[in-house]
């Protein structure tokens, strides 16, 4: 059985573990570890589905990727699997990177360092509770960028596929001038591998 053929079962196992953790009075370490485990199973390449919503998918840089089968999102485990590197819209002028990692060795919290096409770098912290298949990261209010009037990523939501037939959904909620701004929603399918890997 190929590695990609095993990934849906592994992802569903991670979701089951996260559900168990979310429904029990778990420690911060268990919640953080469950969140990071869910993220690790995203490793690989993803393509934008043909069905997208909102103006973002019609952007001249992004529109050619919609339904094209070209990689639009890539996840790689780096640093001895201590960090998940996300590259969205790789090779385009809108390319961005996010580094997901544990706050500490006990993984009491998951952090997302986002390197944005808006030319800023907000740090987002995972909400402390683990909801089945959904991770929500909020801009750290202790940082200047998160209190800036300049447009920046305020909330990043990742909704994991519950089955191989469902897409991965990411939502980028921006903030500008102290008010909620544009909300960008994207749906991705895992890119099939070729060559019998």
N, C-alpha and C positions, 0 to 999 in steps of 0.2 A: 504494500500500500504506500502511495507517495506521501510525502510530508504534507502537501497541500490537501490531500484527501483526508488526512487525519485532523487538520486544523479545525473544521467545524465541530467535531466531537470534543476536541480539547477546549474550544471556546465555550461550548455548552457546559462542560464540566466546570470551567472557571465561573460561569454565570451561576451555576448551582451552588458552588462554594460561596460566592458573594451573597447569594440569597440567604444561605444559612447564617453567614456572619451578620447580615443586616437584620435578621429576625431574632438574634440572640443578643444578650447584653455583653457584646464583645468589647475587648480592650481597644485602645487607639491603635496599637500595633497590629492587631488582627484586621481592623478596618482599613488601615493604610496598606497593609500587605495584600488584602483582597482587591483593593482598587488597582494597585500596581500589577497584580496578576492578570486582571481583566485587560489592562493596556498591553501587556506583553504579547497577548494572543493576536494582536492586530498586526504583528510583524509581517511584512510582505508589501506587495504593490497593489494599488487600488485604482479603479477607473471611475470617472463620473458617469452615473447612469443617464439614460436618455431623458428621464423625467426629472426635471429640476424646477424649483419655484423661485420667484423673485427676480429682481434685476441683476443680481450678481452673476448669475449664469449666462447672462446676455452680454457681459463685458467683452470687448473685442479680444482680450487676451485669453479669457476663460472659455468663451463660446466654442472655439474650435475643438476643445477637449470633451465637450458634452457628447456622450454617446459614441465617441470615436474609438474607444478601446485603448487609447494612449494613457500611459501612467499619469495620473493627476494627483496622487497621494502615495507616499512611500513611508513605511515604518521600518527602522533597523534598530536592533539591540546593539548597544555599544558599551564600552567601559566594563567588560566582564559581565554584561547583562544588567548593570546597575542603572542604565539610562536608556530610554526609548527615544530615538531621534525620529521626528516627524518632518517630512518635507512635503509641503502642499504646493501644487502647481510648479513642479520642478522644471528648470530650464526655461522659465518664462520670466518676464519683468515683474510679475506678481508673486514670485516664489517667496515663501516664508518657511521658517523652521521653528519647531517647538521641541524642547528637550524636557521629557517627563522623567522624574526621578523621585526617590524617597528623600524626605527632609533629613533623616538621620539613619544610622545603622539599624535601628529597631523598626524603621518604616512607620513612624507614628503619623505621618502625613505625606501626601503626594503633592509635589510642586511641579508647575509647568512654566518653564522659562521660554517666553515667546519672542521670536525675532521677527518683527513685523515689517511689511512693505510700507507701513506708515512711518518708518524710520524711528521707531521707539522699541523698547524691550520691556513690556510689562511682565511681572512675575505673578502668576496666579496660583492660588491654593485650592486644593480639592475640598469640597464641602465634607464635613466630618462623617456624614452618614453615607452608607453605600446603598444605593437604590438599584434594584435588579436591572442590569443592562444599561444603566445611565450614570455617567460621571459628570459632575458640574464643577468647574473651576472658576473662582472669582478673583479679580484683580486685588492684590494685597494693598489695603488702604494705608499701610505704613510707608508705602513707596510714593515718591513724588509723582511719577508718571501716572499713577492711578488716581491722583487728585488734580491732575493737570486739566486745563480747559481744552487742550489739544485733543484731537480724536485719538482714541486708543481702544484696544480690546479690553472690555470690562468683564464679560462672562463668556466662557467657552464651554459648550455642552457637547458631550460625545454620547451618542446612543448606539449601543452595540447591536449587531444583528442577532436576533433570537434563533434564526435558522439560516442555513446556507442560501435560501431563496430571498432573504430580506437584506436590504442595503444597510450600510453603515451611514449614520447621519451625524453631521457636525454642524453646530450652530455657533456663529461668531456674533455676539452682541456688542456693539461699539458704544462708546460714551464720548460726548463732546459738549463742551461748555457746561459741564456738571449735570447734563441731562442724558437720558437714554437716547441713543442714536440709531443708526442703521443696523438691521439684523440680517445677517447673511447665512443662508441655509444651503448645505450641499449634501447630496446623497452619492455614495460610492458602492460599487461592487468589487469584490476581490478579483484581481486579474488572474485568469487561469494560467497555469504554467504550461509550457510546451516541452516536448522532448522526453516525456515519461519520467520526469523528476519526481 
